[in-house]
Amino acid sequence: MSALEWLLMLVRAAVFGSAGALVAYDVYLSEQLRRLLSRNKTDESGADLKARAERNRTRNPFSLRVNILGGSAGQGLR
């Protein structure tokens, strides 16, 4: 019984480790896609958008607003 318990703990650790690796890989791929899609873009006037991208890089695209009085968690995301 003890051997089965240890085996299940090892399997659990492997599953959590692989889930974490998949999340990290997904974040890496999304960053690469964002970088590829933003390469060599110009707007309608022909101006380069790299300056705008540099300016927007300092902003946080996601902000979480705390709802003191309750409500659903999804209402606070913008």
N, CA, C and O atoms as CSV, one atom per row, in Angstrom:
chain,resi,resn,atom,element,x,y,z
A,1,MET,N,N,0.821,-1.193,0.000
A,1,MET,CA,C,0.000,0.000,0.000
A,1,MET,C,C,0.870,1.263,0.000
A,1,MET,O,O,0.541,2.260,-0.643
A,2,SER,N,N,1.969,1.198,0.725
A,2,SER,CA,C,2.862,2.348,0.775
A,2,SER,C,C,3.506,2.605,-0.597
A,2,SER,O,O,3.713,3.753,-0.990
A,3,ALA,N,N,3.816,1.526,-1.313
A,3,ALA,CA,C,4.416,1.687,-2.637
A,3,ALA,C,C,3.431,2.342,-3.601
A,3,ALA,O,O,3.821,3.170,-4.424
A,4,LEU,N,N,2.156,1.971,-3.501
A,4,LEU,CA,C,1.131,2.585,-4.341
A,4,LEU,C,C,0.976,4.071,-4.023
A,4,LEU,O,O,0.788,4.891,-4.922
A,5,GLU,N,N,1.054,4.404,-2.752
A,5,GLU,CA,C,0.960,5.803,-2.337
A,5,GLU,C,C,2.112,6.620,-2.926
A,5,GLU,O,O,1.894,7.722,-3.430
A,6,TRP,N,N,3.340,6.085,-2.865
A,6,TRP,CA,C,4.487,6.786,-3.431
A,6,TRP,C,C,4.381,6.904,-4.941
A,6,TRP,O,O,4.743,7.928,-5.519
A,7,LEU,N,N,3.885,5.859,-5.573
A,7,LEU,CA,C,3.714,5.894,-7.021
A,7,LEU,C,C,2.713,6.971,-7.420
A,7,LEU,O,O,2.945,7.713,-8.375
A,8,LEU,N,N,1.613,7.057,-6.702
A,8,LEU,CA,C,0.607,8.073,-7.012
A,8,LEU,C,C,1.131,9.485,-6.755
A,8,LEU,O,O,0.783,10.408,-7.490
A,9,MET,N,N,1.952,9.668,-5.737
A,9,MET,CA,C,2.541,10.988,-5.485
A,9,MET,C,C,3.493,11.379,-6.609
A,9,MET,O,O,3.538,12.542,-7.010
A,10,LEU,N,N,4.251,10.416,-7.117
A,10,LEU,CA,C,5.150,10.713,-8.231
A,10,LEU,C,C,4.371,11.044,-9.498
A,10,LEU,O,O,4.742,11.950,-10.244
A,11,VAL,N,N,3.289,10.306,-9.735
A,11,VAL,CA,C,2.458,10.594,-10.908
A,11,VAL,C,C,1.839,11.974,-10.781
A,11,VAL,O,O,1.777,12.716,-11.761
A,12,ARG,N,N,1.377,12.331,-9.581
A,12,ARG,CA,C,0.784,13.653,-9.363
A,12,ARG,C,C,1.810,14.752,-9.620
A,12,ARG,O,O,1.488,15.758,-10.252
A,13,ALA,N,N,3.038,14.578,-9.140
A,13,ALA,CA,C,4.083,15.578,-9.362
A,13,ALA,C,C,4.401,15.706,-10.856
A,13,ALA,O,O,4.633,16.810,-11.349
A,14,ALA,N,N,4.413,14.576,-11.576
A,14,ALA,CA,C,4.692,14.618,-13.010
A,14,ALA,C,C,3.576,15.336,-13.766
A,14,ALA,O,O,3.847,16.083,-14.705
A,15,VAL,N,N,2.332,15.117,-13.365
A,15,VAL,CA,C,1.206,15.770,-14.041
A,15,VAL,C,C,1.242,17.274,-13.798
A,15,VAL,O,O,1.047,18.051,-14.733
A,16,PHE,N,N,1.487,17.698,-12.554
A,16,PHE,CA,C,1.567,19.129,-12.272
A,16,PHE,C,C,2.758,19.770,-12.971
A,16,PHE,O,O,2.663,20.906,-13.437
A,17,GLY,N,N,3.880,19.057,-13.049
A,17,GLY,CA,C,5.047,19.590,-13.744
A,17,GLY,C,C,4.802,19.757,-15.227
A,17,GLY,O,O,5.201,20.761,-15.818
A,18,SER,N,N,4.145,18.775,-15.833
A,18,SER,CA,C,3.875,18.890,-17.263
A,18,SER,C,C,2.846,19.983,-17.540
A,18,SER,O,O,2.930,20.656,-18.567
A,19,ALA,N,N,1.875,20.172,-16.642
A,19,ALA,CA,C,0.902,21.255,-16.827
A,19,ALA,C,C,1.600,22.615,-16.749
A,19,ALA,O,O,1.291,23.514,-17.531
A,20,GLY,N,N,2.524,22.769,-15.824
A,20,GLY,CA,C,3.277,24.014,-15.721
A,20,GLY,C,C,4.144,24.260,-16.942
A,20,GLY,O,O,4.276,25.395,-17.402
A,21,ALA,N,N,4.744,23.180,-17.472
A,21,ALA,CA,C,5.570,23.322,-18.665
A,21,ALA,C,C,4.716,23.715,-19.869
A,21,ALA,O,O,5.154,24.513,-20.698
A,22,LEU,N,N,3.512,23.170,-19.977
A,22,LEU,CA,C,2.627,23.527,-21.084
A,22,LEU,C,C,2.208,24.994,-21.015
A,22,LEU,O,O,2.134,25.667,-22.043
A,23,VAL,N,N,1.937,25.488,-19.818
A,23,VAL,CA,C,1.569,26.893,-19.664
A,23,VAL,C,C,2.739,27.791,-20.050
A,23,VAL,O,O,2.557,28.785,-20.753
A,24,ALA,N,N,3.933,27.442,-19.594
A,24,ALA,CA,C,5.113,28.246,-19.933
A,24,ALA,C,C,5.371,28.236,-21.433
A,24,ALA,O,O,5.725,29.267,-22.004
A,25,TYR,N,N,5.197,27.089,-22.077
A,25,TYR,CA,C,5.400,26.994,-23.516
A,25,TYR,C,C,4.349,27.802,-24.276
A,25,TYR,O,O,4.658,28.419,-25.296
A,26,ASP,N,N,3.116,27.799,-23.786
A,26,ASP,CA,C,2.056,28.577,-24.423
A,26,ASP,C,C,2.345,30.072,-24.321
A,26,ASP,O,O,2.120,30.811,-25.280
A,27,VAL,N,N,2.833,30.519,-23.185
A,27,VAL,CA,C,3.200,31.926,-23.024
A,27,VAL,C,C,4.346,32.275,-23.973
A,27,VAL,O,O,4.346,33.342,-24.586
A,28,TYR,N,N,5.313,31.381,-24.091
A,28,TYR,CA,C,6.433,31.605,-25.004
A,28,TYR,C,C,5.948,31.713,-26.452
A,28,TYR,O,O,6.369,32.611,-27.182
A,29,LEU,N,N,5.071,30.808,-26.864
A,29,LEU,CA,C,4.562,30.850,-28.236
A,29,LEU,C,C,3.737,32.104,-28.504
A,29,LEU,O,O,3.832,32.687,-29.584
A,30,SER,N,N,2.933,32.522,-27.536
A,30,SER,CA,C,2.137,33.727,-27.747
A,30,SER,C,C,3.025,34.965,-27.847
A,30,SER,O,O,2.722,35.890,-28.601
A,31,GLU,N,N,4.117,34.982,-27.091
A,31,GLU,CA,C,5.052,36.107,-27.198
A,31,GLU,C,C,5.736,36.112,-28.562
A,31,GLU,O,O,5.914,37.174,-29.158
A,32,GLN,N,N,6.116,34.957,-29.056
A,32,GLN,CA,C,6.725,34.876,-30.381
A,32,GLN,C,C,5.740,35.304,-31.473
A,32,GLN,O,O,6.125,36.008,-32.406
A,33,LEU,N,N,4.485,34.890,-31.366
A,33,LEU,CA,C,3.478,35.280,-32.342
A,33,LEU,C,C,3.247,36.784,-32.316
A,33,LEU,O,O,3.139,37.415,-33.368
A,34,ARG,N,N,3.172,37.360,-31.120
A,34,ARG,CA,C,2.990,38.805,-31.012
A,34,ARG,C,C,4.166,39.543,-31.648
A,34,ARG,O,O,3.982,40.551,-32.331
A,35,ARG,N,N,5.363,39.037,-31.420
A,35,ARG,CA,C,6.550,39.667,-31.986
A,35,ARG,C,C,6.560,39.567,-33.512
A,35,ARG,O,O,6.934,40.519,-34.197
A,36,LEU,N,N,6.148,38.415,-34.040
A,36,LEU,CA,C,6.116,38.258,-35.499
A,36,LEU,C,C,5.045,39.115,-36.148
A,36,LEU,O,O,5.270,39.678,-37.219
A,37,LEU,N,N,3.896,39.220,-35.522
A,37,LEU,CA,C,2.809,39.993,-36.106
A,37,LEU,C,C,3.055,41.501,-36.039
A,37,LEU,O,O,2.517,42.247,-36.858
A,38,SER,N,N,3.850,41.954,-35.088
A,38,SER,CA,C,4.088,43.393,-34.965
A,38,SER,C,C,5.299,43.850,-35.777
A,38,SER,O,O,5.642,45.032,-35.756
A,39,ARG,N,N,5.937,42.950,-36.479
A,39,ARG,CA,C,7.125,43.295,-37.256
A,39,ARG,C,C,6.729,44.014,-38.547
A,39,ARG,O,O,5.833,43.561,-39.259
A,40,ASN,N,N,7.385,45.122,-38.848
A,40,ASN,CA,C,7.232,45.869,-40.110
A,40,ASN,C,C,5.804,46.330,-40.377
A,40,ASN,O,O,5.309,46.196,-41.496
A,41,LYS,N,N,5.158,46.856,-39.385
A,41,LYS,CA,C,3.799,47.373,-39.586
A,41,LYS,C,C,3.837,48.873,-39.810
A,41,LYS,O,O,4.648,49.587,-39.220
A,42,THR,N,N,2.955,49.330,-40.663
A,42,THR,CA,C,2.754,50.762,-40.857
A,42,THR,C,C,1.264,51.026,-40.832
A,42,THR,O,O,0.461,50.161,-41.182
A,43,ASP,N,N,0.903,52.225,-40.418
A,43,ASP,CA,C,-0.517,52.570,-40.419
A,43,ASP,C,C,-0.905,53.141,-41.782
A,43,ASP,O,O,-0.110,53.084,-42.720
A,44,GLU,N,N,-2.104,53.687,-41.905
A,44,GLU,CA,C,-2.603,54.172,-43.184
A,44,GLU,C,C,-1.753,55.300,-43.756
A,44,GLU,O,O,-1.629,55.425,-44.974
A,45,SER,N,N,-1.169,56.119,-42.892
A,45,SER,CA,C,-0.372,57.240,-43.381
A,45,SER,C,C,1.043,56.817,-43.762
A,45,SER,O,O,1.803,57.623,-44.298
A,46,GLY,N,N,1.405,55.564,-43.492
A,46,GLY,CA,C,2.743,55.099,-43.820
A,46,GLY,C,C,3.732,55.299,-42.699
A,46,GLY,O,O,4.904,54.952,-42.838
A,47,ALA,N,N,3.279,55.857,-41.580
A,47,ALA,CA,C,4.183,56.083,-40.453
A,47,ALA,C,C,4.501,54.755,-39.778
A,47,ALA,O,O,3.683,53.836,-39.766
A,48,ASP,N,N,5.687,54.674,-39.225
A,48,ASP,CA,C,6.121,53.446,-38.576
A,48,ASP,C,C,5.422,53.302,-37.223
A,48,ASP,O,O,5.297,54.270,-36.474
A,49,LEU,N,N,4.977,52.102,-36.924
A,49,LEU,CA,C,4.267,51.855,-35.678
A,49,LEU,C,C,5.185,51.392,-34.555
A,49,LEU,O,O,4.715,51.117,-33.450
A,50,LYS,N,N,6.482,51.301,-34.818
A,50,LYS,CA,C,7.384,50.834,-33.768
A,50,LYS,C,C,7.439,51.804,-32.599
A,50,LYS,O,O,7.550,51.375,-31.451
A,51,ALA,N,N,7.363,53.097,-32.866
A,51,ALA,CA,C,7.368,54.071,-31.782
A,51,ALA,C,C,6.123,53.912,-30.920
A,51,ALA,O,O,6.192,54.025,-29.696
A,52,ARG,N,N,4.987,53.652,-31.555
A,52,ARG,CA,C,3.755,53.435,-30.806
A,52,ARG,C,C,3.842,52.148,-29.986
A,52,ARG,O,O,3.356,52.095,-28.856
A,53,ALA,N,N,4.460,51.115,-30.553
A,53,ALA,CA,C,4.608,49.851,-29.839
A,53,ALA,C,C,5.518,50.026,-28.623
A,53,ALA,O,O,5.257,49.455,-27.564
A,54,GLU,N,N,6.578,50.807,-28.771
A,54,GLU,CA,C,7.476,51.060,-27.639
A,54,GLU,C,C,6.758,51.825,-26.537
A,54,GLU,O,O,6.985,51.584,-25.352
A,55,ARG,N,N,5.895,52.744,-26.935
A,55,ARG,CA,C,5.158,53.531,-25.957
A,55,ARG,C,C,4.138,52.658,-25.226
A,55,ARG,O,O,3.941,52.811,-24.021
A,56,ASN,N,N,3.491,51.744,-25.950
A,56,ASN,CA,C,2.484,50.881,-25.344
A,56,ASN,C,C,3.090,49.747,-24.547
A,56,ASN,O,O,2.392,49.120,-23.750
A,57,ARG,N,N,4.358,49.466,-24.735
A,57,ARG,CA,C,4.992,48.370,-24.014
A,57,ARG,C,C,5.048,48.652,-22.517
A,57,ARG,O,O,5.024,47.718,-21.715
A,58,THR,N,N,5.123,49.917,-22.128
A,58,THR,CA,C,5.211,50.244,-20.713
A,58,THR,C,C,3.862,50.123,-20.021
A,58,THR,O,O,3.810,50.025,-18.795
A,59,ARG,N,N,2.778,50.126,-20.774
A,59,ARG,CA,C,1.452,49.998,-20.179
A,59,ARG,C,C,1.115,48.543,-19.916
A,59,ARG,O,O,1.557,47.651,-20.640
A,60,ASN,N,N,0.340,48.314,-18.890
A,60,ASN,CA,C,-0.143,46.982,-18.587
A,60,ASN,C,C,-1.474,46.791,-19.304
A,60,ASN,O,O,-2.423,47.522,-19.019
A,61,PRO,N,N,-1.578,45.824,-20.235
A,61,PRO,CA,C,-2.824,45.684,-20.986
A,61,PRO,C,C,-3.988,45.147,-20.152
A,61,PRO,O,O,-5.148,45.291,-20.538
A,62,PHE,N,N,-3.685,44.541,-19.034
A,62,PHE,CA,C,-4.731,43.995,-18.186
A,62,PHE,C,C,-4.705,44.698,-16.838
A,62,PHE,O,O,-3.645,44.872,-16.237
A,63,SER,N,N,-5.855,45.089,-16.381
A,63,SER,CA,C,-5.926,45.661,-15.047
A,63,SER,C,C,-7.084,45.015,-14.317
A,63,SER,O,O,-8.129,44.733,-14.905
A,64,LEU,N,N,-6.892,44.787,-13.046
A,64,LEU,CA,C,-7.903,44.134,-12.235
A,64,LEU,C,C,-8.455,45.163,-11.259
A,64,LEU,O,O,-7.730,45.710,-10.429
A,65,ARG,N,N,-9.745,45.413,-11.377
A,65,ARG,CA,C,-10.395,46.327,-10.459
A,65,ARG,C,C,-11.086,45.519,-9.390
A,65,ARG,O,O,-11.804,44.566,-9.692
A,66,VAL,N,N,-10.879,45.889,-8.148
A,66,VAL,CA,C,-11.452,45.159,-7.034
A,66,VAL,C,C,-12.839,45.709,-6.759
A,66,VAL,O,O,-13.026,46.917,-6.621
A,67,ASN,N,N,-13.804,44.814,-6.680
A,67,ASN,CA,C,-15.171,45.188,-6.379
A,67,ASN,C,C,-15.389,44.980,-4.884
A,67,ASN,O,O,-15.510,43.845,-4.423
A,68,ILE,N,N,-15.437,46.069,-4.129
A,68,ILE,CA,C,-15.526,45.997,-2.677
A,68,ILE,C,C,-16.878,45.420,-2.240
A,68,ILE,O,O,-16.941,44.652,-1.280
A,69,LEU,N,N,-17.939,45.782,-2.928
A,69,LEU,CA,C,-19.273,45.393,-2.498
A,69,LEU,C,C,-19.677,43.996,-2.955
A,69,LEU,O,O,-20.778,43.550,-2.631
A,70,GLY,N,N,-18.838,43.302,-3.687
A,70,GLY,CA,C,-19.171,41.953,-4.137
A,70,GLY,C,C,-19.391,41.939,-5.631
A,70,GLY,O,O,-18.811,42.745,-6.358
A,71,GLY,N,N,-20.213,41.043,-6.085
A,71,GLY,CA,C,-20.431,40.895,-7.506
A,71,GLY,C,C,-19.580,39.770,-8.042
A,71,GLY,O,O,-18.907,39.072,-7.283
A,72,SER,N,N,-19.608,39.593,-9.341
A,72,SER,CA,C,-18.820,38.493,-9.909
A,72,SER,C,C,-17.413,38.971,-10.216
A,72,SER,O,O,-17.167,40.161,-10.415
A,73,ALA,N,N,-16.497,38.016,-10.250
A,73,ALA,CA,C,-15.085,38.353,-10.482
A,73,ALA,C,C,-14.864,38.846,-11.902
A,73,ALA,O,O,-13.961,39.650,-12.131
A,74,GLY,N,N,-15.654,38.393,-12.855
A,74,GLY,CA,C,-15.476,38.786,-14.246
A,74,GLY,C,C,-15.806,40.240,-14.511
A,74,GLY,O,O,-15.364,40.790,-15.519
A,75,GLN,N,N,-16.565,40.875,-13.645
A,75,GLN,CA,C,-16.910,42.274,-13.848
A,75,GLN,C,C,-15.740,43.202,-13.596
A,75,GLN,O,O,-15.723,44.325,-14.100
A,76,GLY,N,N,-14.759,42.753,-12.824
A,76,GLY,CA,C,-13.625,43.602,-12.498
A,76,GLY,C,C,-12.550,43.617,-13.565
A,76,GLY,O,O,-11.674,44.480,-13.524
A,77,LEU,N,N,-12.580,42.697,-14.521
A,77,LEU,CA,C,-11.540,42.638,-15.542
A,77,LEU,C,C,-11.825,43.602,-16.673
A,77,LEU,O,O,-12.966,43.722,-17.119
A,78,ARG,N,N,-10.819,44.276,-17.132
A,78,ARG,CA,C,-10.951,45.197,-18.265
A,78,ARG,C,C,-9.805,45.013,-19.190
A,78,ARG,O,O,-9.721,45.693,-20.212
